[in-house]
């Protein structure tokens, strides 16, 4: 929708180096049909800021929503990013932004979009019933609505007041009941191989489905360990989280310079 604004900002390496282009796309791991243009986040942020102060900013945001309804091919990964960033940058009350966000969140279909937009939503806690809204996403059966709730909790609610509520939501997650458009690498081999999975319109993730929820919870727990080690370990002694999530958490904790010397359990 805004290709003319984004095209001049495409990374030269992405344009000219196939190895870099493949690596960049592999990290983002978009679903089949979701185009990747190859912009860097600071450039997308500049575009979003510029669009957010235009007189027709609300129309642009509404048009993003209309385009998204046409299907995955209608908007590139970078356009989704700019759409979400615009919501964070545009002037308005928390309630006005919330109405825009609630149309955007169902369109999130990758970790990159989720994790780039959620941290910038510093206005979110000011909205009436903000936590209740996140609880609704925690209860969703869609992978990236749940991950959005997890990352928003980590970025904006991770303090001693809210920590028990976050842990309560984690224990209530029905991992097998969360629908994912990604198939684990192991299951892809049982489904005709990676090419057959991609041809069906699904993506392939490194671990068990819903992989991006599992990784989000692990990341949030590792962050909680850095800030509140005793409280986090006390929770983990009786949590209902699956063993694979706990393993992902322990790995995250070992990899982080903030927690590599702190026992995860």
C-alpha positions as CSV (number, residue, x, y, z in Angstrom):
1,X,0.0,0.0,0.0
2,X,2.9,2.4,0.7
3,X,5.5,0.7,-1.5
4,X,6.5,4.0,-3.1
5,X,7.6,5.3,0.3
6,X,9.3,2.1,1.4
7,X,11.0,1.0,-1.8
8,X,13.8,3.7,-1.8
9,X,14.7,2.6,1.8
10,X,15.3,-1.0,1.0
11,X,18.7,-2.2,2.2
12,X,21.3,-2.3,-0.6
13,X,22.6,-5.6,0.8
14,X,19.1,-7.0,0.6
15,X,18.9,-5.9,-3.0
16,X,22.2,-7.1,-4.2
17,X,23.4,-10.0,-2.0
18,X,21.4,-13.2,-2.3
19,X,23.0,-14.7,0.8
20,X,22.1,-11.7,2.9
21,X,18.6,-11.6,1.5
22,X,18.0,-15.2,2.3
23,X,19.4,-14.8,5.8
24,X,17.3,-11.8,6.5
25,X,14.2,-13.5,5.4
26,X,15.0,-16.7,7.2
27,X,15.3,-14.8,10.5
28,X,11.9,-13.2,10.0
29,X,10.5,-16.5,8.9
30,X,7.3,-15.0,7.3
31,X,4.4,-17.2,6.3
32,X,4.2,-18.1,2.6
33,X,2.7,-15.2,0.7
34,X,3.9,-12.5,3.1
35,X,6.4,-10.5,1.0
36,X,9.6,-9.1,2.7
37,X,11.0,-5.9,1.2
38,X,14.2,-5.8,3.2
39,X,14.0,-2.6,5.2
40,X,15.8,-1.9,8.5
41,X,13.7,-1.1,11.6
42,X,15.0,2.5,12.0
43,X,13.9,3.3,8.5
44,X,10.4,1.8,9.0
45,X,10.2,3.8,12.2
46,X,11.0,7.0,10.4
47,X,8.3,6.3,7.8
48,X,5.7,5.5,10.5
49,X,6.5,8.8,12.4
50,X,6.2,10.8,9.2
51,X,2.9,9.2,8.3
52,X,1.5,9.5,11.9
53,X,1.6,13.3,11.8
54,X,-0.1,13.7,8.4
55,X,-3.6,15.0,8.3
56,X,-4.8,11.8,6.7
57,X,-3.1,9.5,9.2
58,X,-6.3,8.0,10.4
59,X,-7.3,7.3,6.8
60,X,-4.0,5.6,6.2
61,X,-4.4,3.4,9.3
62,X,-8.0,2.5,8.2
63,X,-6.7,1.7,4.7
64,X,-4.1,-0.7,6.1
65,X,-7.0,-2.5,7.8
66,X,-9.0,-2.8,4.6
67,X,-6.0,-4.1,2.7
68,X,-5.2,-6.7,5.4
69,X,-8.7,-8.1,5.0
70,X,-7.9,-9.1,1.4
71,X,-5.4,-11.7,2.5
72,X,-1.7,-12.2,3.4
73,X,-0.5,-11.1,-0.1
74,X,-2.0,-7.7,0.2
75,X,0.5,-6.2,2.7
76,X,4.3,-6.8,2.9
77,X,5.9,-7.5,6.3
78,X,7.2,-4.0,6.4
79,X,3.8,-2.5,5.8
80,X,2.4,-4.4,8.7
81,X,5.3,-3.0,10.8
82,X,4.6,0.6,9.7
83,X,0.9,0.1,10.4
84,X,1.6,-1.0,14.0
85,X,4.2,1.6,14.6
86,X,1.9,4.4,13.4
87,X,-0.6,3.4,16.0
88,X,2.0,4.0,18.7
89,X,3.2,7.3,17.2
90,X,-0.2,8.9,16.3
91,X,-1.6,11.5,18.6
92,X,-4.7,10.5,20.4
93,X,-6.1,9.1,23.7
94,X,-5.2,5.7,24.9
95,X,-8.8,4.6,24.1
96,X,-8.5,5.9,20.6
97,X,-5.3,4.1,20.0
98,X,-6.8,1.0,21.6
99,X,-9.6,0.9,19.0
100,X,-6.9,0.9,16.3
101,X,-4.8,-1.7,18.0
102,X,-7.7,-4.1,18.3
103,X,-8.0,-4.1,14.5
104,X,-4.3,-4.6,14.1
105,X,-3.5,-7.4,16.5
106,X,-5.5,-10.1,14.6
107,X,-3.4,-9.4,11.6
108,X,0.0,-10.1,13.3
109,X,1.4,-13.3,11.8
110,X,5.1,-13.2,12.7
111,X,7.3,-12.7,15.8
112,X,9.0,-9.8,14.1
113,X,5.9,-7.7,13.8
114,X,4.7,-8.6,17.3
115,X,8.0,-7.9,18.9
116,X,8.6,-4.6,17.1
117,X,5.2,-3.1,17.8
118,X,4.5,-4.3,21.4
119,X,7.5,-2.6,23.1
120,X,6.5,0.8,21.6
121,X,3.0,0.7,23.0
122,X,4.0,2.6,26.1
123,X,0.6,4.3,26.1
124,X,-1.3,1.0,26.6
125,X,-1.3,0.9,30.4
126,X,-3.2,4.2,30.4
127,X,-6.2,2.7,28.6
128,X,-9.2,1.7,30.7
129,X,-9.2,-2.0,31.3
130,X,-5.8,-2.5,29.7
131,X,-5.0,-5.7,31.6
132,X,-8.4,-7.2,31.0
133,X,-7.8,-6.7,27.3
134,X,-4.5,-8.5,27.5
135,X,-6.3,-11.3,29.4
136,X,-8.6,-11.6,26.4
137,X,-5.6,-12.1,24.2
138,X,-4.1,-14.6,26.6
139,X,-7.3,-16.6,26.2
140,X,-7.2,-16.5,22.4
141,X,-6.7,-19.6,20.4
142,X,-4.5,-17.7,17.9
143,X,-0.7,-18.0,18.3
144,X,0.2,-14.4,17.7
145,X,-2.6,-12.9,19.8
146,X,-1.3,-14.9,22.7
147,X,2.3,-14.0,22.0
148,X,1.2,-10.3,21.8
149,X,-0.2,-10.6,25.3
150,X,3.0,-12.3,26.5
151,X,5.3,-9.6,25.0
152,X,3.1,-6.8,26.1
153,X,3.2,-8.2,29.7
154,X,6.9,-8.4,29.6
155,X,7.4,-4.9,28.2
156,X,4.8,-3.0,30.2
157,X,3.6,-5.0,33.2
158,X,6.6,-6.8,34.5
159,X,6.8,-5.4,38.1
160,X,6.0,-6.9,41.5
161,X,2.4,-5.8,41.4
162,X,1.6,-7.5,38.1
163,X,4.1,-10.5,38.3
164,X,1.6,-12.9,40.0
165,X,-1.1,-12.1,37.5
166,X,1.3,-12.7,34.6
167,X,2.3,-16.0,36.1
168,X,-1.3,-16.9,36.6
169,X,-2.0,-16.3,32.9
170,X,1.0,-18.5,32.0
171,X,-0.4,-21.3,34.0
172,X,-3.7,-21.0,32.2
173,X,-2.3,-21.3,28.7
174,X,-3.7,-24.2,26.8
175,X,-0.7,-24.8,24.5
176,X,-2.3,-27.7,22.6
177,X,-5.4,-25.6,22.0
178,X,-3.6,-22.6,20.4
179,X,-3.8,-22.7,16.7
180,X,-0.7,-22.0,14.7
181,X,0.0,-21.4,11.1
182,X,3.5,-22.8,11.6
183,X,4.4,-26.5,11.6
184,X,7.3,-27.8,13.7
185,X,10.4,-28.9,11.7
186,X,9.9,-32.4,13.1
187,X,6.2,-32.5,12.0
188,X,7.0,-31.1,8.6
189,X,8.9,-34.3,7.9
190,X,5.7,-36.3,8.6
191,X,3.6,-34.0,6.4
192,X,5.4,-34.6,3.1
193,X,8.4,-32.5,3.8
194,X,9.1,-28.8,4.1
195,X,8.1,-28.0,0.5
196,X,4.7,-29.6,0.9
197,X,4.1,-27.7,4.1
198,X,5.0,-24.3,2.5
199,X,2.9,-25.1,-0.5
200,X,-0.1,-25.6,1.8
201,X,0.4,-22.0,3.0
202,X,1.9,-22.8,6.4
203,X,5.3,-21.9,7.7
204,X,7.9,-24.0,9.5
205,X,9.2,-23.3,13.0
206,X,12.1,-24.7,14.8
207,X,10.2,-26.3,17.7
208,X,6.9,-27.7,18.8
209,X,3.7,-25.7,18.0
210,X,2.7,-23.1,19.0
211,X,6.5,-22.4,18.9
212,X,6.3,-18.6,19.1
213,X,4.1,-18.6,22.2
214,X,6.4,-21.1,23.9
215,X,9.4,-18.9,23.0
216,X,7.6,-15.7,24.1
217,X,6.8,-17.2,27.5
218,X,10.4,-18.4,27.9
219,X,11.8,-15.0,27.0
220,X,9.4,-13.3,29.5
221,X,10.4,-15.7,32.3
222,X,14.1,-15.1,31.6
223,X,13.5,-11.4,31.8
224,X,11.5,-11.9,35.1
225,X,14.4,-13.9,36.4
226,X,16.8,-11.0,35.8
227,X,14.5,-8.5,37.6
228,X,12.9,-10.7,40.3
229,X,14.9,-13.9,40.6
230,X,13.5,-15.2,43.9
231,X,9.8,-14.6,42.9
232,X,10.4,-16.2,39.5
233,X,12.1,-19.3,40.9
234,X,9.3,-19.6,43.5
235,X,6.7,-19.6,40.7
236,X,8.6,-22.1,38.7
237,X,8.7,-24.6,41.5
238,X,5.0,-25.2,41.1
239,X,4.2,-23.9,37.6
240,X,2.0,-25.8,35.2
241,X,4.2,-24.9,32.2
242,X,5.2,-27.7,29.8
243,X,8.7,-29.2,30.2
244,X,9.8,-27.9,26.8
245,X,8.9,-24.3,27.8
246,X,11.0,-24.7,30.9
247,X,13.9,-25.9,28.8
248,X,13.5,-23.0,26.5
249,X,13.5,-20.6,29.5
250,X,16.6,-22.2,31.0
251,X,18.4,-21.8,27.7
252,X,17.3,-18.2,27.4
253,X,18.5,-17.5,30.9
254,X,21.9,-19.1,30.2
255,X,22.3,-17.1,27.0
256,X,21.6,-13.7,28.6
257,X,24.4,-11.8,30.2
258,X,22.0,-10.6,32.9
259,X,21.1,-14.1,34.1
260,X,24.0,-16.4,33.0
261,X,25.3,-16.4,36.6
262,X,21.8,-16.8,38.2
263,X,20.4,-20.3,38.7
264,X,17.1,-20.5,36.7
265,X,15.4,-22.8,39.2
